[in-house]
């Protein structure tokens, strides 16, 4: 009963409108690098918890296991990667699988709810892929992440300026599987249209 009470507040929320969020692969490393380079030093500090430099960001990207983890991104009409979520999946037994959520949004796209929408997409992915707990760790001064924590009703532990939050994930069902399929198909179609439009508008 305790687990049910933890889960229901988030999973009883109305279904969100679809924002196209594309599954990213190793071939998108350049776009990922451009995304992180567009962050301010403050944004980088809040995302990674310390003052990370360009070389360290490149190392972080190169070390992403695209076969194990899941990366989602939101592209604008100029094919700029304006928001990115990294779902790091732990190597744990199937009955205790966990994943950690991290997100970043470029300055010009902040304040539009993209971070929370990516969190919702991460929750849906976790639900349909056998992950029992989704966690996030952030600096307690990170207002955007703390907003996600509060809005999702996550379980919170704070210590020495850092916050660890977790959300129990229920098993997949037919609506959640269909929802993920629809969102994935919509995102692929949206990106294809943006690519065609961008190329058509490019000067010869």
C-alpha positions in Angstrom: 0.0 0.0 0.0 2.9 2.4 0.7 4.2 2.0 -2.8 0.8 2.7 -4.3 0.5 5.9 -2.3 3.9 7.0 -3.6 3.0 6.4 -7.2 -0.5 7.6 -7.6 -0.1 11.4 -7.1 2.1 11.6 -10.2 0.4 9.0 -12.4 -3.1 10.4 -11.8 -2.1 13.6 -13.5 -3.8 14.4 -16.9 -1.9 13.2 -20.0 0.3 16.1 -21.4 0.1 17.4 -24.9 2.8 15.9 -27.1 6.1 17.8 -27.5 8.3 16.0 -30.1 11.2 14.5 -28.2 13.6 12.5 -30.3 15.6 9.5 -29.3 19.2 10.4 -29.8 22.0 8.1 -30.8 25.8 8.1 -31.1 25.5 9.9 -34.5 24.0 12.9 -32.6 27.2 13.5 -30.6 28.0 16.7 -32.5 24.5 18.1 -31.8 24.9 17.2 -28.2 28.2 19.0 -28.0 26.7 22.1 -29.6 23.9 21.9 -27.1 26.1 21.9 -24.0 28.4 24.6 -25.5 25.3 26.8 -25.7 24.7 26.6 -21.9 25.9 29.4 -19.7 28.6 28.6 -17.1 25.8 28.8 -14.5 23.6 26.3 -16.4 26.6 23.9 -16.7 27.2 24.2 -13.0 23.6 23.4 -12.1 23.4 20.6 -14.6 26.7 18.8 -13.6 27.1 20.1 -10.1 30.5 21.7 -10.7 32.2 24.2 -13.1 32.6 21.8 -16.1 34.8 22.9 -19.0 34.5 22.2 -22.7 37.0 19.3 -22.7 35.2 17.6 -19.8 31.9 17.9 -21.6 33.4 16.2 -24.6 34.6 13.4 -22.4 31.1 13.1 -20.8 29.5 12.8 -24.3 32.1 10.3 -25.4 31.5 8.1 -22.4 27.7 7.9 -22.9 26.7 4.3 -23.4 24.0 4.8 -26.1 23.3 1.1 -26.1 22.4 1.1 -22.4 21.2 4.6 -21.6 18.5 6.6 -23.2 18.9 10.2 -24.5 16.0 12.3 -25.6 16.2 15.7 -27.3 14.0 18.5 -28.5 15.0 20.2 -31.7 13.8 23.6 -32.8 12.9 24.6 -36.4 16.6 25.5 -37.0 17.6 21.9 -36.0 19.2 23.2 -32.9 19.1 20.8 -29.9 17.5 23.1 -27.3 16.8 20.6 -24.6 18.3 17.2 -23.6 17.5 14.5 -21.1 19.9 11.7 -20.2 18.4 8.6 -18.5 21.3 6.7 -17.0 20.2 3.1 -16.4 22.0 1.2 -13.6 23.3 -2.3 -14.0 21.1 -3.9 -11.4 18.9 -7.1 -11.2 15.7 -6.9 -13.2 13.5 -6.7 -10.1 15.4 -3.6 -8.7 16.2 -1.6 -11.9 16.8 2.1 -11.4 17.6 5.0 -13.7 18.8 8.5 -13.0 17.4 11.5 -14.8 19.4 14.6 -15.9 18.3 17.4 -18.0 19.5 20.7 -19.6 17.8 23.4 -21.6 19.6 26.2 -23.5 18.9 29.8 -22.2 16.6 30.9 -25.0 14.3 27.9 -24.4 14.2 28.1 -20.6 10.9 28.8 -18.8 8.8 27.0 -21.4 8.4 23.7 -19.4 10.7 21.6 -21.6 12.6 20.2 -18.6 9.4 18.8 -17.1 8.1 17.5 -20.4 11.4 15.6 -20.8 11.0 14.3 -17.2 7.5 13.0 -18.2 9.0 11.3 -21.3 11.7 9.7 -19.1 9.0 8.4 -16.7 7.1 6.9 -19.7 10.3 5.3 -21.0 11.1 3.9 -17.5 7.6 2.5 -17.1 7.7 0.6 -20.4 11.2 -0.7 -19.9 11.0 -2.4 -16.6 12.6 0.3 -14.5 11.1 0.4 -10.9 12.6 3.7 -9.7 13.5 6.9 -11.4 15.9 9.2 -9.5 17.5 12.6 -9.9 20.3 14.3 -8.0 20.8 18.0 -8.1 22.0 21.0 -6.1 19.3 22.2 -3.8 19.7 25.7 -5.3 18.7 24.4 -8.8 15.2 25.9 -8.9 14.2 24.3 -12.2 15.0 20.8 -11.0 13.4 21.4 -7.6 10.3 22.5 -9.5 10.2 19.1 -11.3 10.7 17.3 -7.9 7.8 19.2 -6.3 5.5 18.9 -9.3 6.0 15.2 -9.7 5.6 14.6 -5.9 8.9 12.8 -5.7 10.3 11.4 -2.4 13.1 13.8 -1.4 16.3 13.6 0.7 18.4 16.7 1.1 21.9 16.9 2.6 24.7 19.5 2.5 23.1 21.5 -0.3 22.3 18.5 -2.5 18.9 16.9 -3.1 18.3 13.2 -4.1 14.7 12.6 -5.2 13.0 9.4 -6.4 9.8 8.3 -8.0 8.4 4.8 -7.9 7.4 3.6 -11.3 4.4 1.2 -11.9 4.4 -1.6 -14.4 3.7 -0.9 -18.1 0.1 -1.3 -19.4 -1.4 -1.1 -22.8 -2.1 2.7 -22.6 1.5 3.5 -21.6 2.9 1.3 -24.4 0.6 2.9 -27.0 1.4 6.4 -25.6 5.2 5.8 -26.0 4.7 4.5 -29.5 2.6 7.5 -30.5 5.1 9.9 -29.0 8.1 8.2 -30.7 6.3 8.2 -34.1 5.3 11.8 -33.8 8.8 12.9 -32.8 10.3 11.1 -35.8 7.8 12.6 -38.2 8.3 16.1 -36.7 12.1 15.9 -37.1 11.7 14.7 -40.7 9.5 17.7 -41.5 11.9 20.1 -39.8 14.8 18.7 -41.8 13.0 19.1 -45.1 11.8 22.6 -44.2 15.3 23.6 -43.1 17.0 22.3 -46.2 14.4 23.9 -48.4 15.0 27.3 -46.8 18.8 27.0 -46.9 20.5 29.2 -49.6 21.9 27.4 -52.6 
